[in-house]
Amino acid sequence: MTLFQLLMVAIIQGVTEFLPVSSSGHLILLPTLTGTPDQGLAIDVAVHVGTLLAVILYFWADVRVAAHGLTRLARRKVDTQGAFLALCLVTATIPALIVGVVIKVTGLDEAMRSAAVIGWTMLIFGLVLYWADKRGPTERTAERWTITHAGIMGLAQCLALIPGTSRSGITITAARALGYEREGAAKLSMLMSIPVILASGAVLSIDVIAEANWAVMRDAVIAAAFAFLAALAALVLMMRLLKTVSFTPYVVYRVALGIGLLIWAYT
């Protein structure tokens, strides 16, 4: 791939992974709308690694607490804040892993990679996000996360396996509907992304290793670096904007893109 193509893929993945606008939907549309070749599995894994490093760095304090808590949880002890956070993250991750395996085995993942599907999910789940964000005053903070709410958000996260839904978008929607304030909803969504990206990256890496060569590895490193920088910038910007701005700008973008894709797909 050319440097320009790597840059495009990395920036799109980095910016859209944590914004509620669907990174997978944008990456699927990129080759179709630009006429460029598909970036391939190795680059997909690389840009996900880049975004993973960005979210770990941004939420390092929470990640460190959860990591320490995971060792307590492994010994079946939920007696610290970190262990409880780790338990919530595990609870929120399991549904997506199960559904993801089913979709992969049945081949539904390939069947859903179309402009029409992305158009409908962009539009519908964008409107659902708007409803959840505007439904009323919400004051629950991320520190008040519960096992029940983690499970509900985990079930909602399964919908993100449909291209165009947006993993961050649907989990933020669920958190807002459950009463979490905007920054707390976004924080929980970002923390939930870490085990999901780790799991999906580990599965995809099996195929990548078998096909790896030096040229691909070089491109992957470049793409990961660009994706890391783009994702970190997007995270910083979104978390700052949420202090004063709602999710409406993202909803407007989703609705406009969804309508445009549906017109294009059906005509």
Secondary structure, DSSP 4 states (H G I P E B T S, - for coil): --HHHHHHHHHHHHHHTTTTT-HHHHHHHHHHHH-PPP--HHHHHHHHHHHHHHHHHHTHHHHHHHHHHHHHHHTT---SHHHHHHHHHHHHHHHHHHHHHHHHHHTHHHHT-SHHHHHHHHHHHHHHHHHHHHSS---B-GGG--HHHHHHHHHHHHGGGSTTS-HHHHHHHHHHHTTB-HHHHHHHHHHHHHHHHHHHHHHHHHHHHHH--HHHHHHHHHHHHHHHHHHHHHHHHHHHHTTT--SHHHHHHHHHHHHHHHHHHH-
